[in-house]
Amino acid sequence: MKIIGIDTSCDDTAIAVLATEAPKSKKQSPNIKLLSNVVSSQVKLHAKYGGVYPSLAKREHQKNLAPVLKKALEEAGLLKISNSKFLISNQIPNSKSQTIQKILERDDILRTKTIQFLNKYQKPKVDAIAVTVGPGLEPCLWAGVNFARALAMWWDLPIMPVNHLEAHLLANFIDGEKQKRSDLSYFEKNIIKVRRGKTFPAVGLVASGGHTELVLIKKIGQYQILGQTRDDAAGECLDKTARILGLGYPGGPAIARLAEQNEKLCHNSCDRTNCDMPKIKKLEISLPRPMINSKDYDFSFSGLKTAVLYDYKKRAKIIRESREYKIAMAKEIQQAVIDVLLKKTLKAINDYQAKTIILGGGVTANNELRHQLKTKSAKLKVNFLAPSPGLSLDNGAMVAMAAWLHFPKKKEWSRIKPNANLSL
């Protein structure tokens, strides 16, 4: 079967096509191919504001959804020009045409582009449409959901609502590269562990711009939230502290790049007369690790952001604007976040005798976080699963994968609505 996965939970318009074939025997893994995985990013648009503006992001989704779908179907080899004379038009009164107009009545841009697309191209040879219904930014979610509803209605396809957080965790069972062969190494390795009872129970760490949660995963589809942030998410903290330092948006990658420079300065030999390390060491930056020793699994990152602001303000202008200060501060911010995530995750692993650490979300694409968690998991002799870095970010492939693993949960298009506060 082939599934179109759509995600508009935040500022990325993401659509993918995933193809699956049932195994010929119980000993074999399903054959899975990622036929396309297209993402239209709005980072440059929101960078000047230092964060995502939901209303602006929604308008961009309305503009981008049809073109992104066109590209995804084209890459998957499923895009064909329509020969039908049956068009969607205000001048042609028929129930389907009127329903399309009704679904998209509040989205002028999306309605125009969707109707143009449906009039121009044939129904692709796919079996279902999957769409993120939450959690996320509500205006953005509505754009993706209404687009998916219109496609499902017009093409007579089942629609499958997907939880964005679960999709991030299930991204571990797909590879980030489009495959020409008939299997996926990620899926084979990880699903075999599942079948042999070597994966669950697992502890999932979901860390992104909007969420930071620890989840006990009893099996695929059975989740218990152990803890979550009480204020800022880890990614939100990184964005805000990067803004304080003047590093731009998104903050996580910017801080990671500077922190890596710190590591290079620490490990590379250099001419001591020109070495930056003595200057960096003299700065003596020490940030708090909020709630690191609390007995629960909750997080709090707003205090870390405030500590960065106070340290920044107390420094002389020549210091806080220096390259050395920004490098040292970036390193300390990154490690403060990692220390808290690491401590809480390992506590959950120990308390629940979990067999696996599973990562999901944009923050978990951080190389240093992955390295430290992987090192600790090896010492504890527990499995470590992390998606390919590209699939840690928002994408349609993980949505399609989640839908496939829950295929009996398909619904009629008219029953699908977004829920910005949806939980696992």
Buried (B, 14 or more C-beta within 10 A) or exposed (E): EBBBBBBBBBBBBBBBBBBBEEEEEEEEBBBBBBBBBBBBBBEEBBEEEBBBBBEBBBBBBBBBBBBBBBBBBBBBEBBEEBEEEEBBEEEEEEEBBEBBBEBBEEBEBBBEBBBEBBEEBBBBEBBBBBBBBBBBBBBBBBBBBBBBBBBBBBBEBBBBBBBBBBBBBBBBBBBBBBBEEEBBEBBBBBBEBBEEEEBBBBBBBBBBBBBBBBBBBEEBEEBEBBBBBBBBBBBBBBBBBBBBBEBBBBBBBBBBEBBBBBEEBEEEEEEEEEEBBEBBEEBEBEBBBBBBEBEEBBBBBBBBBBBBBEBBEEBEEEEBEBEBBBBBBBBBBBBBBBBBBBBBBBBBBEEBEBBBBBBBBBBBBBEBBBEBBBEBBEEBEBBBBBBBBBBBBBBBBBBBBBBBBBBEEBEEBEEBEBBBEBBB
